Amino acid sequence: MGSEGLPAPRVAVEWVPGEQRPDDLDRWQRVVDSAYAGGYGRVRLVRQTSGSWKVTSATTMMPRQTSEGETLPMSKAMREAVRAALRARGFPIL
């Protein structure tokens, strides 16, 4: 378990630019993790000039945790699943 009794994140989220992460980061992470339905992966979210975010890449769902330098296949379906999950919960997503 992670801090405050929350489960450890299963999906690595890269925030671009890194210093402009949202204040409710834990909420974003839970939604991204839920889009992967218990699997592992990586997602990149890029902040737009309008203040909203864009899911620019997402890997396929992996059954096990991967190392940081490991190359993973990209998945348009997972990118759309993450985008839909965040939008459905009211996050500012393009």
Secondary structure, 3 states (H helix, E strand, C coil): CCHHHCCCCCEEEEEECHHHCCCCHHHHHHHHHHHCCCCEEEEEEEECCCCCEEEEEEECCECCCCCCCCCCCECHHHHHHHHHHHHHCCCCEC
